[in-house]
Amino acid sequence: MSTLRVLVVAAALVAVLSAALALASRAPASLRLATPPPGAVDPSHGAHFTPREIARNGRFQMPGYLGFLFTAVVEVVVLVLLARGPVRRLVDAISSLPGGWPLQVVVAAGAIVVVVTLATLPLAYVTGYARLKAWGLSTQDIGGWLSDQGRSLAVGVIVAAIAALAFYGVVRWQPRWWWLWGWVVLSALTVVLTYLYPVAIAPLFNRFTPLHDERLVHRIDAVAQRAGVHLDRVLVADASRRTTAENAYVAGLGGTKELVLYDTLLHDEKPDGVVFVAAHEIGHDVSNHVLKGLGLAVGGMLVAFAILAVLARAGSLWSWAGAAGVGDPRSLPVLLLFALVVNLLSLPIADTVSRHFEATADRIAVTLTDDPRAGIRVFRRFALHDLADLRPPGVAVTVLFTHPPITRRIQALVAYERGHAERAAPLHSGSDRR
């Protein structure tokens, strides 16, 4: 298939899907700009939300689900189209240049990442910028958003080039056991990227400063000590330059591990709520969720490489893309298509494990703080301000939710509070009798 024909087909598909997504994202200003009534985050409401709140949040989230589906379709189609000629012609065109196969791999990997990113950019604009801007969740202008996309693209090109060089280098080094050694090398790269993310990648998008509220630092340190966790420092990300959403996270390994709070969380939430959120992130550290997540990724990668080793024997698969075999740089779009399909199929498993991790961190947080009402208030704020889906479709939860639905998280805290009250009741009764 000619490059021009590929561009025409891809552009037509993207235009149709982007228009459909933009149409699905439309909502009246009365719905988009509505604000929660006074007292809406009161913990006494528990997991109860009004029909209007449920409908509003669902209206916001639905285009996000469609955006995920449409993006996956575009990525699959574009990779198939690239495999049917353009990448083969690109590799052939540079095959006579100095640099040999490493140059071919780097150029092909970079070109594929750029093409796929540009193809999905209109969909990303609709769901990741225009929709968030219309609903009041984005504080960026279009220039800032495009700058973020450019930096993400640069990171993607570099990572793809390094991974592709490692893979094809291993295939040439170990032509028989390439799949096993490829698993070892790419697993090591995954660990290195996890280690470097807080110090090499995250600073490209945000500025991080130590938390200066000494009283709050002391309270968070006390929770960490209770959990047996040492915190070198708590960092604050300038997330408000990009979003009004509130969040926190733990990232990195060993010496690069960091607890990060969004400045939006500090600005809008009460101190006991911030402490609860920090306790949740400390719960991840207590349970070694970063390491366990890495272990899951490495194990899944081994299965994927084993399947790829079987597929590598199917000569028709590679000749379909104009490649001589799995070690030919012309096979790169097929390899990326395989990785994409494996990733999509493994999402239910990965997200199930992630939801379990998050529920565990919630339990640890409420145990460490013994303040379920703070947690309920925080989750109600997240639900109403960040527009979490309050009645998500089951398939969306299975495939897309890395956290339990917000109503389930609130229900768990309500149950903890009720159980705590029931355990305390006999003690109070006994005291009254005395």
PENOR-V310113 format. One record per backbone hydrogen bond with DSSP energy under -0.5 kcal/mol. NH is the residue of the N-H (numbers start at 0). CO is the residue of the C=O. Records with the same first field share a line. If there is no record, write none. Layout:
BEGIN
NH: CO, CO
END
This chain:
BEGIN
5: 1
6: 2
7: 3
8: 4
9: 5
10: 6
11: 7
12: 8
13: 9
14: 10
15: 11
16: 12
17: 13
18: 14
19: 15
20: 16
21: 17
22: 18
23: 19
24: 20
25: 21, 22
30: 27
31: 27
32: 28
33: 30
39: 36
41: 38
44: 41
45: 42
47: 44
53: 49
54: 50
55: 51
56: 52
57: 53
58: 54
59: 55
60: 56
61: 57
62: 58
63: 60
64: 60
65: 61
66: 62
67: 63
68: 64
69: 65
70: 66
71: 67
72: 68
73: 69
74: 70
75: 71
76: 72
77: 73
78: 74
79: 75
80: 76
81: 77
82: 78
83: 79, 80
84: 81
85: 80
86: 81
88: 84
89: 85
90: 86
91: 87
92: 88
93: 89
94: 90, 91
96: 93
99: 96
101: 98
102: 98
103: 99
104: 100
105: 101
106: 102
107: 103
108: 104
109: 105
110: 106
111: 107
112: 108
113: 109
114: 110
115: 111
116: 112
117: 113
118: 114
119: 115
120: 116
121: 117
123: 119
124: 120
125: 121
126: 122
127: 123
128: 124
129: 124
130: 125
132: 128
133: 129
134: 130
135: 132
136: 131
137: 131
138: 241
139: 241
144: 140
145: 141
146: 142
147: 143
148: 144
149: 145
150: 146
151: 147
152: 148
153: 149
154: 150
155: 151
156: 152
157: 153
158: 154
159: 155
160: 156
161: 157
162: 158
163: 159
164: 160
165: 161
166: 162
167: 163
168: 164
169: 165
170: 166
171: 167
172: 168
173: 169
177: 173
179: 176
180: 176
181: 177
182: 178
183: 179
184: 180
185: 181
186: 182
187: 183
188: 184
189: 185
190: 186
191: 187
192: 188
193: 189
194: 190
195: 191
196: 192
198: 195
199: 195
200: 195, 196
201: 196
203: 200
204: 201
205: 201
208: 235
210: 233
213: 211
216: 212
217: 213
218: 214
219: 215
220: 216
221: 217
222: 218
223: 219
224: 220
225: 221
226: 222
227: 223, 224
228: 223
230: 228
231: 229
234: 258
235: 208
236: 260
237: 206
238: 236
240: 237
241: 238
242: 238
243: 136
244: 136
248: 259
250: 257
255: 252
256: 253
257: 250
258: 232
259: 248, 257
260: 234
261: 246
262: 236
264: 261
265: 261
266: 262
267: 263
268: 264
272: 269
273: 269
274: 270
275: 271
276: 272
277: 273
278: 274
279: 275
280: 276
281: 277
282: 278
283: 279
284: 280
285: 281
286: 282
287: 284
288: 283
291: 287
292: 288
293: 289
294: 290
295: 291
296: 292
297: 293
298: 294
299: 295
300: 296
301: 297
302: 298
303: 299
304: 300
305: 301
306: 302
307: 303
308: 304
309: 305
310: 306
311: 307
312: 309
313: 310
314: 312
316: 313
317: 313
318: 314
319: 315
320: 317
321: 318
322: 317
327: 324
330: 327
331: 328
333: 330
334: 330
335: 331
336: 332
337: 333
338: 334
339: 335
340: 336
341: 337
342: 338
343: 339
344: 340
345: 341
346: 342, 343
349: 345
350: 346
351: 347
352: 348
353: 349
354: 350
355: 351
356: 352
357: 353
358: 354
359: 355
360: 356
361: 357
362: 358
363: 359
364: 360
365: 361
366: 362
367: 363
368: 364
369: 365
373: 370
374: 370
375: 371
376: 372
377: 373
378: 374
379: 375
380: 376
381: 377
382: 378
383: 379
384: 380
385: 380, 381
387: 381, 382
396: 392
397: 393
398: 394
399: 395
400: 395, 396
401: 399
407: 404
408: 404
409: 405
410: 406
411: 407
412: 408
413: 409
414: 410
415: 411
416: 412
417: 413
418: 414
419: 415
420: 416
421: 417
422: 418
423: 419
424: 420
425: 421
427: 423
428: 424
429: 425
430: 426
431: 427
432: 428
433: 429
END
